[in-house]
Amino acid sequence: GGIRRCIGMAFAQLEMKLVISGILTGCELALAANRPVRPVRRGLTSGPSPFQMVMKERLAVH
């Protein structure tokens, strides 16, 4: 924020969303290992335990 904020920031964020959604439209995300992702306590908050994702090409439906 602030007075010297980039005037193109909103456009760049929208463009990133469009590019990422275009890439993910043709892909399917899955966990690399077949283990559940459990919450891990980090001070006052919690987050997911470390995990890895893989991208698989989505099969076309005819």
Z-matrix of the N, CA and C atoms (Angstrom, degrees):
N
C 1 1.434
C 2 1.513 1 110.56
N 3 1.280 2 114.54 1 -164.63
C 4 1.451 3 120.82 2 177.96
C 5 1.512 4 112.18 3 98.29
N 6 1.316 5 114.89 4 174.03
C 7 1.456 6 121.17 5 -175.53
C 8 1.533 7 112.85 6 -71.26
N 9 1.318 8 117.64 7 -26.23
C 10 1.469 9 120.82 8 -177.03
C 11 1.527 10 112.20 9 -100.71
N 12 1.301 11 116.22 10 28.85
C 13 1.460 12 121.74 11 -179.83
C 14 1.527 13 110.30 12 -68.12
N 15 1.305 14 116.47 13 147.35
C 16 1.465 15 122.02 14 179.71
C 17 1.526 16 109.99 15 -63.73
N 18 1.326 17 117.59 16 128.27
C 19 1.465 18 120.33 17 -178.18
C 20 1.534 19 111.76 18 -72.37
N 21 1.316 20 117.58 19 -18.26
C 22 1.459 21 120.62 20 -179.91
C 23 1.519 22 113.71 21 -97.23
N 24 1.341 23 118.10 22 6.02
C 25 1.461 24 120.83 23 -174.65
C 26 1.532 25 112.28 24 -61.99
N 27 1.319 26 118.38 25 -45.31
C 28 1.469 27 120.97 26 -178.88
C 29 1.526 28 110.33 27 -62.74
N 30 1.330 29 117.05 28 -41.12
C 31 1.465 30 120.66 29 177.97
C 32 1.523 31 110.75 30 -64.77
N 33 1.322 32 117.68 31 -42.53
C 34 1.465 33 121.60 32 -179.96
C 35 1.525 34 110.80 33 -63.45
N 36 1.327 35 117.78 34 -40.25
C 37 1.466 36 120.84 35 178.86
C 38 1.525 37 110.97 36 -66.09
N 39 1.323 38 117.56 37 -41.35
C 40 1.458 39 121.14 38 177.12
C 41 1.523 40 110.77 39 -63.60
N 42 1.317 41 116.50 40 -42.96
C 43 1.463 42 121.11 41 179.31
C 44 1.533 43 111.00 42 -63.01
N 45 1.334 44 117.60 43 -40.53
C 46 1.472 45 120.51 44 177.41
C 47 1.523 46 110.67 45 -61.81
N 48 1.331 47 117.67 46 -42.18
C 49 1.465 48 121.04 47 178.74
C 50 1.523 49 110.77 48 -61.62
N 51 1.332 50 117.18 49 -41.84
C 52 1.462 51 120.79 50 -179.97
C 53 1.524 52 111.88 51 -66.16
N 54 1.321 53 117.34 52 -42.53
C 55 1.467 54 121.19 53 179.81
C 56 1.523 55 110.51 54 -65.73
N 57 1.322 56 117.55 55 -46.36
C 58 1.467 57 120.84 56 -179.25
C 59 1.523 58 110.48 57 -64.35
N 60 1.329 59 117.91 58 -42.49
C 61 1.467 60 119.38 59 179.37
C 62 1.523 61 110.71 60 -66.23
N 63 1.328 62 117.95 61 -34.55
C 64 1.463 63 120.79 62 176.36
C 65 1.519 64 112.36 63 -64.74
N 66 1.326 65 116.81 64 -39.92
C 67 1.470 66 120.96 65 178.12
C 68 1.524 67 109.93 66 -67.95
N 69 1.325 68 117.11 67 -45.75
C 70 1.463 69 120.88 68 -175.75
C 71 1.524 70 113.07 69 -72.92
N 72 1.327 71 118.31 70 -18.12
C 73 1.456 72 120.70 71 177.92
C 74 1.522 73 110.66 72 -62.28
N 75 1.317 74 117.12 73 -35.15
C 76 1.458 75 120.87 74 -179.41
C 77 1.513 76 113.78 75 -92.92
N 78 1.336 77 117.34 76 7.14
C 79 1.463 78 120.75 77 -176.57
C 80 1.519 79 111.17 78 -128.79
N 81 1.313 80 114.13 79 163.23
C 82 1.458 81 121.80 80 175.12
C 83 1.520 82 106.82 81 -125.66
N 84 1.320 83 117.55 82 131.65
C 85 1.459 84 121.60 83 179.02
C 86 1.521 85 109.56 84 -94.30
N 87 1.327 86 115.99 85 139.85
C 88 1.463 87 121.26 86 177.87
C 89 1.517 88 108.55 87 -145.86
N 90 1.323 89 116.19 88 156.20
C 91 1.461 90 120.46 89 174.64
C 92 1.520 91 108.80 90 -70.60
N 93 1.336 92 116.79 91 138.50
C 94 1.466 93 120.89 92 -179.85
C 95 1.523 94 110.54 93 -67.31
N 96 1.309 95 117.40 94 -41.95
C 97 1.464 96 121.78 95 178.05
C 98 1.524 97 107.94 96 -105.10
N 99 1.293 98 116.00 97 150.80
C 100 1.457 99 119.88 98 -178.09
C 101 1.530 100 110.53 99 -88.63
N 102 1.343 101 116.06 100 50.49
C 103 1.466 102 121.90 101 -179.97
C 104 1.524 103 108.72 102 -118.52
N 105 1.327 104 117.55 103 146.44
C 106 1.467 105 119.24 104 177.90
C 107 1.535 106 111.04 105 -70.07
N 108 1.316 107 115.98 106 147.32
C 109 1.465 108 121.62 107 175.20
C 110 1.520 109 106.76 108 -89.88
N 111 1.325 110 116.32 109 118.37
C 112 1.463 111 121.33 110 -175.82
C 113 1.534 112 110.10 111 -104.37
N 114 1.331 113 116.74 112 151.10
C 115 1.465 114 119.15 113 176.32
C 116 1.528 115 111.19 114 -69.95
N 117 1.328 116 115.76 115 141.66
C 118 1.464 117 122.63 116 178.31
C 119 1.521 118 107.12 117 -121.22
N 120 1.303 119 116.76 118 132.95
C 121 1.466 120 120.98 119 -179.62
C 122 1.530 121 109.50 120 -78.32
N 123 1.335 122 115.68 121 131.49
C 124 1.466 123 122.38 122 178.87
C 125 1.519 124 108.14 123 -130.15
N 126 1.323 125 115.51 124 85.37
C 127 1.465 126 119.13 125 -177.25
C 128 1.516 127 110.18 126 69.93
N 129 1.326 128 117.21 127 -120.90
C 130 1.463 129 121.31 128 179.93
C 131 1.522 130 112.76 129 -86.36
N 132 1.313 131 116.77 130 -15.72
C 133 1.464 132 120.58 131 -177.67
C 134 1.521 133 110.30 132 -112.42
N 135 1.305 134 115.75 133 175.08
C 136 1.464 135 120.04 134 175.06
C 137 1.521 136 108.52 135 -133.91
N 138 1.318 137 115.23 136 160.72
C 139 1.452 138 121.60 137 179.43
C 140 1.511 139 108.76 138 -151.28
N 141 1.320 140 117.47 139 178.39
C 142 1.459 141 119.63 140 -178.72
C 143 1.524 142 111.64 141 -73.83
N 144 1.331 143 115.71 142 150.86
C 145 1.462 144 119.71 143 172.26
C 146 1.531 145 107.49 144 -67.44
N 147 1.335 146 118.49 145 158.21
C 148 1.460 147 119.91 146 -179.78
C 149 1.534 148 111.19 147 -57.49
N 150 1.321 149 115.97 148 137.01
C 151 1.462 150 120.85 149 178.84
C 152 1.520 151 109.18 150 -150.19
N 153 1.318 152 116.14 151 162.17
C 154 1.460 153 121.61 152 177.99
C 155 1.519 154 108.89 153 -121.67
N 156 1.328 155 115.18 154 143.56
C 157 1.459 156 121.34 155 178.49
C 158 1.524 157 108.91 156 -113.30
N 159 1.309 158 116.60 157 151.66
C 160 1.459 159 122.00 158 173.18
C 161 1.526 160 107.85 159 -123.37
N 162 1.326 161 115.20 160 148.40
C 163 1.464 162 120.99 161 176.41
C 164 1.519 163 107.97 162 -105.62
N 165 1.323 164 115.82 163 126.65
C 166 1.457 165 121.30 164 177.13
C 167 1.520 166 107.88 165 -114.49
N 168 1.326 167 116.25 166 144.08
C 169 1.456 168 119.46 167 177.98
C 170 1.523 169 109.05 168 -68.00
N 171 1.306 170 115.80 169 132.09
C 172 1.464 171 120.87 170 179.78
C 173 1.524 172 108.37 171 -76.27
N 174 1.314 173 116.35 172 132.16
C 175 1.458 174 120.82 173 179.72
C 176 1.523 175 109.72 174 -77.34
N 177 1.319 176 115.71 175 137.93
C 178 1.459 177 120.72 176 179.78
C 179 1.524 178 109.88 177 -73.86
N 180 1.324 179 116.18 178 139.87
C 181 1.462 180 121.43 179 177.28
C 182 1.520 181 107.61 180 -104.22
N 183 1.329 182 115.71 181 123.39
C 184 1.482 183 119.62 182 -179.61
C 185 1.497 184 110.26 183 -108.82
